[in-house]
Amino acid sequence: MREPILEIQDLSVEVSGRRILNDINLKVYEGEVHVLFGPNGSGKSSLIMAILGFPAYKVVSGKILFKGKDITGLPTDERVKMGIGVAFQNPPAIRGVKLGSVLRRLTPNEEKINDLLRKVKISSSFLERDINLGFSGGEIKKSEVLQVLAQNSDFLIFDEPDSGVDVENLRVLGTVINEALQGRSALIITHLGVILQYINANIAHVLMDGSIVCSGHPTKILGQILNEGYAWCEKCLKVRTLRCEL
Amino acid sequence: MSEGKDAALRAISKPSPFGPDLDISQYSRQPRNWEPCPISSLPEDILRRALEVGVTPEDRERAGTFFQIDHSVIYRAIQRLFEDKIEIMSAKEALEKYDWLKDYWWRIVRVDTDKYTALAELAFDQGYFIRILEDQKITLPLQACLFISTDNLNQNVHNIIVAEPGSEAQIITGCTLHHTVHRGLHVGITEFYIKHDAKITFTMIHNWARDFDARPRSGAIIDDNGVFISNFICFKPLRSLQMYPTAYCRGVDARARFNTIIYGLGNSYIDVGSKIVLQNEGCRGEIISRAIAADRAQIYARGFLEGAHSGTRAHLECRGLILSEEAAIYAVPELVAKTQGAELSHEAAVGKIAEEQVQYLMARGFSKGEAESLIIRGFMDVSIFGLPKDLEREIQRMIDITAERAL
């Protein structure tokens, strides 16, 4: 029987006493790519922080299993070492900490780093810059993708890899991400779904007000969202709730 | 009695406006006597301490060397290649040799500034004289070590650095002590004369002990198109350190820059500032300071920019990192514009390590301790100081050695 690489069971999370995720259930199997849609503030990034175990994101019920092991109580670094790699949407700038020094910690293989730099089309001088300090939107995305690929994780999470990126860079990033996804499992958060032009996702979920309200075929769901907005999801949710009540 | 001695006597009880007021009578004036010898023949423990403050026994790595232990000058040498380009000698020797030197003595730092300058005049214990001859570009750094080997000793040095027109040099001064020394007072007067088109990069590293006091008093005059860069590094705990060096950009297009990195540990009371006075057209100044306060350390990071002439510009950047609930950092930036054409600016930020930065690095697999250590090291990054690459590497190496232990 196939085991999911990531399994989230009835997960509810609070930040500063405020509930931000409700009874989330999600199973990602080996080799599957899942997409998470949702309006601003619906809890998409919070779900990632909860998967990573950031201390502000307090699990009030449920659990997170990774490779069959309950990781709900583990510190972030231990979860990551088990094979989770995250490309953040808005990573913090850290003065004096060079991107290169972080990358070299993730992989001591200089050849691999140079190869990744070529793939994301960025010069090696980029490695000497303070991480995320004064980076443009495109540079942040490239830096995040570089780090995640250097980590060589089994499970990849990309938080809005397509936001704030111009067409040219989007093509570069989309191609690199798609290549990285071959044979791997992933969760990709996207607001407008532009990245889906470059990658093949298996299943999509819609997160509204901290709950997964809908799951289905990625292009079909994206099409509905682009046509009718998230109002369609609310309507769909009501219909399904009514059906259940009936 | 000379005018200087007279002024010193009047100021001998005058406290400094900053830092704890020290009872200067509590320190010993009885040094151990050291005979001149090559640095390489010094005991291993002295060499090790000297190396930590950038002073190497390898003559070939330095254009020239001055080494003083307690009140004795034990070594001074110039590498053959640079013999006709620089002069290095003890301050007493230089005063005897050059009559004109009296015109450079107490001309930038006033002898009656406070009790410490007065003490340096009344109980003068050597120090060095370094002169870079006209148009000479010195490709290797010069080094000076002011070492204390006697517990509770008072060491008062007076240094003069003259960069003749068109000359260029890097000078590393390491101030440190023997591991058996716990208490004491170091007073260091340093006067820099940067003549037109000359450039001096001066790096001073202090490594003292938990009950030690240091009161450096420095000043620089920079003439037309001259450049003065001063780097100060202090990473070891000490009882108190107070200094407020001043650079006077006197000539047209003169430039001054102060870079400071302080790591306050234990009960250290550290009050370090930098002043730049822009006195002529086109003068530029920059002060960059990084202060880290751990344990119960109290750090005052001061900065003072004075625009006294139009067409001048200066910036002050002060950042502080607090690693303990009991530590404190006081950032005190001051800007004084005395004319409309002076552009002065500052930015200051003090706080603890940002949690989101730690979490971000943990999400890359670093442990919490590793993430914090990386952030602290990054905070002390010297690449922003705009130094020559060799010197930058050397300072980074010293930071790594001391940070390793501090962290």
Interface residues (C-beta under 8 A of the other chain):
Chain A: L52 F54 P55 P75 T76 D77 V80 K81 V86 F88 P91 P92 I94 R95 G96 V97 K98 S101 V102 R105 L106 D130 Q147 Q151
Chain B: R319 A354 E355 E356 Q357 Q359 Y360 L361 M362 A363 R364 G365 F366 S367 K368 L374 I375 R377 G378 F379 M380 D381 S383 I384
